[in-house]
Amino acid sequence: MYQLQYADIQEDAVVDARTRERQLLNRSIDLMEKARDDSSNPMGIIEATHFTRRLWTALLEDLAQPDNQLSDEIRAGLISVGIWILKENEKIRQRESDDFDGVIEITQTIMEGI
């Protein structure tokens, strides 16, 4: 009985973590859409890129942990995607790119897959 309760708690923790990840990815998408739609507002771009950088940095750190339960193939793919997002995000922050849509679309795809 104890093992069953522990398994339930572990499963709930994973569900809670996935829910939080979806919420954070959705927040990143919202901020990037607002920054895209009002690209004349530098504070909106700074807020969107700062939040997105912090989020993807944390996700990449989690993916790099040896106890991460995703398969090596999925982890490697997500790490590659995360690195691209961080690079593109920095270009947007520096005003070297305006590819908000690329970052938004990929983030939406990741969010839908969680």
GROMACS elastic network, one bead per residue, 0.5 to 0.9 nm:
[ bonds ]
;  ai    aj funct       b0    kb
    1     4     6  0.51263   500
    1     5     6  0.63763   500
    1     6     6  0.87096   500
    2     5     6  0.51987   500
    2     6     6  0.62157   500
    2     7     6  0.86412   500
    3     6     6  0.50086   500
    3     7     6  0.60759   500
    3     8     6  0.85445   500
    4     7     6  0.50964   500
    4     8     6  0.62029   500
    4     9     6  0.86849   500
    5     8     6  0.50311   500
    5     9     6  0.62282   500
    5    10     6  0.86238   500
    6     9     6  0.50857   500
    6    10     6  0.61558   500
    6    11     6  0.85733   500
    7    10     6  0.50374   500
    7    11     6  0.60810   500
    7    12     6  0.85364   500
    8    11     6  0.50798   500
    8    12     6  0.60994   500
    8    13     6  0.85665   500
    9    12     6  0.50469   500
    9    13     6  0.61380   500
    9    14     6  0.87311   500
   10    13     6  0.50678   500
   10    14     6  0.64023   500
   10    15     6  0.87764   500
   11    14     6  0.51902   500
   11    15     6  0.63225   500
   11    16     6  0.86589   500
   12    15     6  0.50494   500
   12    16     6  0.60736   500
   12    17     6  0.85256   500
   13    16     6  0.50491   500
   13    17     6  0.60876   500
   13    18     6  0.86259   500
   14    17     6  0.50258   500
   14    18     6  0.61845   500
   14    19     6  0.85805   500
   15    18     6  0.51532   500
   15    19     6  0.61807   500
   15    20     6  0.86825   500
   16    19     6  0.50639   500
   16    20     6  0.62300   500
   16    21     6  0.86175   500
   17    20     6  0.51268   500
   17    21     6  0.61513   500
   17    22     6  0.86552   500
   18    22     6  0.61644   500
   18    23     6  0.86023   500
   18   114     6  0.64543   500
   19    22     6  0.51397   500
   19    23     6  0.62347   500
   19    24     6  0.86918   500
   19   114     6  0.84381   500
   20    23     6  0.50156   500
   20    24     6  0.61457   500
   20    25     6  0.85430   500
   21    24     6  0.51625   500
   21    25     6  0.60794   500
   21    26     6  0.84373   500
   21    59     6  0.87935   500
   21   111     6  0.77483   500
   21   114     6  0.80172   500
   22    25     6  0.51354   500
   22    26     6  0.59862   500
   22    27     6  0.85402   500
   22   110     6  0.88423   500
   22   111     6  0.55130   500
   22   112     6  0.80232   500
   22   114     6  0.70460   500
   23    26     6  0.50482   500
   23    27     6  0.61657   500
   23    28     6  0.86943   500
   23   111     6  0.86844   500
   24    28     6  0.62628   500
   24    29     6  0.86531   500
   24    55     6  0.73026   500
   25    28     6  0.50424   500
   25    29     6  0.62521   500
   25    30     6  0.86852   500
   25    52     6  0.82748   500
   25    55     6  0.77285   500
   25   107     6  0.66068   500
   25   108     6  0.75747   500
   25   110     6  0.83110   500
   25   111     6  0.62099   500
   26    30     6  0.61694   500
   26    31     6  0.86460   500
   26   107     6  0.81692   500
   26   108     6  0.75727   500
   26   111     6  0.73708   500
   27    30     6  0.50523   500
   27    31     6  0.61868   500
   27    32     6  0.85557   500
   27    51     6  0.85519   500
   27    52     6  0.87945   500
   28    31     6  0.52123   500
   28    32     6  0.61121   500
   28    33     6  0.85623   500
   28    48     6  0.66319   500
   28    49     6  0.84250   500
   28    51     6  0.65111   500
   28    52     6  0.55276   500
   28    55     6  0.79179   500
   28   104     6  0.81357   500
   28   107     6  0.81110   500
   29    32     6  0.51258   500
   29    33     6  0.60633   500
   29    34     6  0.85903   500
   29    48     6  0.84551   500
   29    52     6  0.84712   500
   29   103     6  0.82344   500
   29   104     6  0.55120   500
   29   105     6  0.85072   500
   29   107     6  0.69229   500
   29   108     6  0.72510   500
   30    33     6  0.51752   500
   30    34     6  0.62359   500
   30    35     6  0.86264   500
   30    48     6  0.83929   500
   30   104     6  0.86538   500
   31    34     6  0.51610   500
   31    35     6  0.61373   500
   31    36     6  0.85464   500
   31    44     6  0.74650   500
   31    45     6  0.81250   500
   31    47     6  0.73409   500
   31    49     6  0.82778   500
   31    51     6  0.81633   500
   31    52     6  0.85114   500
   32    35     6  0.50086   500
   32    36     6  0.60009   500
   32    37     6  0.84974   500
   32    44     6  0.83299   500
   32    45     6  0.73978   500
   32    47     6  0.87634   500
   32    48     6  0.52590   500
   32    49     6  0.74002   500
   32    52     6  0.82389   500
   32   100     6  0.63542   500
   32   101     6  0.83436   500
   32   103     6  0.80806   500
   32   104     6  0.67437   500
   33    36     6  0.50077   500
   33    37     6  0.60334   500
   33    38     6  0.85366   500
   33    48     6  0.86375   500
   33   100     6  0.72629   500
   33   101     6  0.79543   500
   33   104     6  0.73589   500
   34    37     6  0.50898   500
   34    38     6  0.61048   500
   34    39     6  0.81554   500
   34    44     6  0.71148   500
   34    45     6  0.83110   500
   34    48     6  0.81856   500
   35    38     6  0.52073   500
   35    39     6  0.53943   500
   35    40     6  0.83619   500
   35    41     6  0.72005   500
   35    42     6  0.81553   500
   35    43     6  0.85287   500
   35    44     6  0.51086   500
   35    46     6  0.84791   500
   35    47     6  0.83949   500
   35    48     6  0.65840   500
   35    49     6  0.89000   500
   35   100     6  0.81007   500
   36    39     6  0.52160   500
   36    40     6  0.89372   500
   36    44     6  0.87950   500
   36    45     6  0.77785   500
   36    98     6  0.76859   500
   36    99     6  0.85821   500
   36   100     6  0.59761   500
   36   101     6  0.79672   500
   37    40     6  0.87153   500
   38    41     6  0.57553   500
   38    42     6  0.87335   500
   38    44     6  0.76572   500
   38    45     6  0.85325   500
   39    42     6  0.69352   500
   39    44     6  0.77161   500
   39    45     6  0.69567   500
   39    98     6  0.86319   500
   40    44     6  0.86747   500
   40    45     6  0.87172   500
   41    44     6  0.54842   500
   41    45     6  0.67117   500
   41    46     6  0.89284   500
   42    45     6  0.51045   500
   42    46     6  0.61451   500
   42    47     6  0.85972   500
   42    93     6  0.89405   500
   43    47     6  0.60398   500
   43    48     6  0.84968   500
   44    47     6  0.51217   500
   44    48     6  0.60720   500
   44    49     6  0.85118   500
   45    48     6  0.51424   500
   45    49     6  0.59959   500
   45    50     6  0.82972   500
   45    92     6  0.78945   500
   45    93     6  0.66183   500
   46    49     6  0.52980   500
   46    50     6  0.58306   500
   46    51     6  0.83985   500
   46    93     6  0.64362   500
   47    50     6  0.52076   500
   47    51     6  0.60619   500
   47    52     6  0.84599   500
   48    51     6  0.53350   500
   48    52     6  0.60507   500
   48    53     6  0.85120   500
   48    89     6  0.89685   500
   48    93     6  0.88155   500
   49    52     6  0.50310   500
   49    53     6  0.59286   500
   49    54     6  0.85231   500
   49    86     6  0.89405   500
   49    89     6  0.58936   500
   49    90     6  0.72635   500
   49    92     6  0.74835   500
   49    93     6  0.61084   500
   50    53     6  0.51608   500
   50    54     6  0.62134   500
   50    55     6  0.85794   500
   50    89     6  0.87162   500
   50    93     6  0.84358   500
   51    54     6  0.52117   500
   51    55     6  0.60912   500
   51    56     6  0.86295   500
   52    55     6  0.51005   500
   52    56     6  0.60933   500
   52    57     6  0.83588   500
   52    85     6  0.85312   500
   52    86     6  0.78922   500
   52    89     6  0.74393   500
   53    56     6  0.53591   500
   53    57     6  0.59088   500
   53    58     6  0.85244   500
   53    85     6  0.83515   500
   53    86     6  0.60803   500
   53    89     6  0.71125   500
   53    90     6  0.81576   500
   54    57     6  0.51648   500
   54    58     6  0.62184   500
   54    59     6  0.86487   500
   55    58     6  0.52828   500
   55    59     6  0.62314   500
   55    60     6  0.86655   500
   56    60     6  0.59438   500
   56    61     6  0.84048   500
   56    82     6  0.60679   500
   56    83     6  0.82728   500
   56    85     6  0.77639   500
   56    86     6  0.70090   500
   57    60     6  0.51608   500
   57    61     6  0.61798   500
   57    62     6  0.86719   500
   57    82     6  0.79641   500
   57    83     6  0.88482   500
   57    86     6  0.79441   500
   58    61     6  0.50760   500
   58    62     6  0.62435   500
   58    63     6  0.86492   500
   59    62     6  0.50801   500
   59    63     6  0.61415   500
   59    64     6  0.86426   500
   59    79     6  0.85330   500
   59    82     6  0.79218   500
   60    64     6  0.61457   500
   60    65     6  0.88401   500
   60    78     6  0.80280   500
   60    79     6  0.60384   500
   60    82     6  0.66496   500
   60    83     6  0.81801   500
   61    64     6  0.51911   500
   61    65     6  0.66620   500
   62    65     6  0.54093   500
   62    66     6  0.89006   500
   62    67     6  0.89767   500
   62    68     6  0.69088   500
   63    66     6  0.81090   500
   63    67     6  0.89275   500
   63    68     6  0.61456   500
   63    69     6  0.89069   500
   63    70     6  0.80917   500
   63    75     6  0.59354   500
   63    76     6  0.83141   500
   63    78     6  0.78324   500
   63    79     6  0.69682   500
   64    67     6  0.86733   500
   64    68     6  0.73959   500
   64    75     6  0.78165   500
   64    76     6  0.89622   500
   64    79     6  0.81038   500
   65    68     6  0.54555   500
   66    69     6  0.82970   500
   67    70     6  0.88837   500
   68    71     6  0.82957   500
   68    75     6  0.84786   500
   69    72     6  0.88331   500
   70    73     6  0.81591   500
   70    74     6  0.63410   500
   70    75     6  0.60947   500
   71    74     6  0.53525   500
   71    75     6  0.61204   500
   71    76     6  0.85347   500
   72    75     6  0.50685   500
   72    76     6  0.59755   500
   72    77     6  0.85465   500
   73    76     6  0.51830   500
   73    77     6  0.62454   500
   73    78     6  0.86853   500
   74    77     6  0.50899   500
   74    78     6  0.61259   500
   74    79     6  0.84726   500
   75    78     6  0.51489   500
   75    79     6  0.60023   500
   75    80     6  0.85715   500
   76    79     6  0.50720   500
   76    80     6  0.62118   500
   76    81     6  0.86630   500
   77    80     6  0.51478   500
   77    81     6  0.62498   500
   77    82     6  0.85672   500
   78    82     6  0.59480   500
   78    83     6  0.85025   500
   78   110     6  0.84291   500
   79    83     6  0.61097   500
   79    84     6  0.86062   500
   80    83     6  0.51923   500
   80    84     6  0.63204   500
   80    85     6  0.86874   500
   81    84     6  0.51424   500
   81    85     6  0.61851   500
   81    86     6  0.86693   500
   81   106     6  0.80384   500
   82    85     6  0.50192   500
   82    86     6  0.61348   500
   82    87     6  0.86011   500
   83    86     6  0.51165   500
   83    87     6  0.62102   500
   83    88     6  0.85955   500
   84    87     6  0.51229   500
   84    88     6  0.60486   500
   84    89     6  0.82777   500
   84   103     6  0.87864   500
   85    88     6  0.51305   500
   85    89     6  0.57347   500
   85    90     6  0.84307   500
   85   102     6  0.85876   500
   85   103     6  0.60463   500
   85   106     6  0.82471   500
   85   107     6  0.84666   500
   86    90     6  0.61455   500
   86    91     6  0.86923   500
   87    90     6  0.52013   500
   87    91     6  0.63914   500
   87    92     6  0.87776   500
   88    91     6  0.50116   500
   88    92     6  0.62510   500
   88    93     6  0.86233   500
   88    97     6  0.74613   500
   88    98     6  0.89561   500
   88    99     6  0.74663   500
   88   100     6  0.85760   500
   88   102     6  0.85714   500
   88   103     6  0.73167   500
   89    92     6  0.50761   500
   89    93     6  0.62037   500
   89    94     6  0.86449   500
   89    97     6  0.85685   500
   89    99     6  0.85352   500
   89   100     6  0.81173   500
   89   103     6  0.74047   500
   90    94     6  0.60969   500
   90    95     6  0.84521   500
   90    96     6  0.84387   500
   90    97     6  0.87188   500
   91    94     6  0.50690   500
   91    95     6  0.60464   500
   91    97     6  0.52524   500
   91    98     6  0.79457   500
   91    99     6  0.87267   500
   92    96     6  0.58443   500
   92    98     6  0.55662   500
   92    99     6  0.70103   500
   92   100     6  0.74301   500
   93    96     6  0.75960   500
   93    97     6  0.80958   500
   93    98     6  0.89519   500
   94    97     6  0.76644   500
   95    98     6  0.69203   500
   97   100     6  0.82423   500
   98   101     6  0.82007   500
   99   102     6  0.54711   500
   99   103     6  0.68467   500
   99   104     6  0.87684   500
  100   103     6  0.53658   500
  100   104     6  0.60469   500
  100   105     6  0.85720   500
  101   105     6  0.58716   500
  101   106     6  0.84428   500
  102   105     6  0.52772   500
  102   106     6  0.61991   500
  102   107     6  0.84657   500
  103   106     6  0.54028   500
  103   107     6  0.60422   500
  103   108     6  0.85403   500
  104   107     6  0.51630   500
  104   108     6  0.60766   500
  104   109     6  0.86468   500
  105   108     6  0.50648   500
  105   109     6  0.62285   500
  105   110     6  0.87135   500
  106   109     6  0.50376   500
  106   110     6  0.62484   500
  106   111     6  0.85489   500
  107   110     6  0.51039   500
  107   111     6  0.60513   500
  107   112     6  0.85788   500
  108   112     6  0.60754   500
  108   113     6  0.85630   500
  109   112     6  0.51878   500
  109   113     6  0.62922   500
  109   114     6  0.89736   500
  110   113     6  0.51240   500
  110   114     6  0.65805   500
  111   114     6  0.54219   500
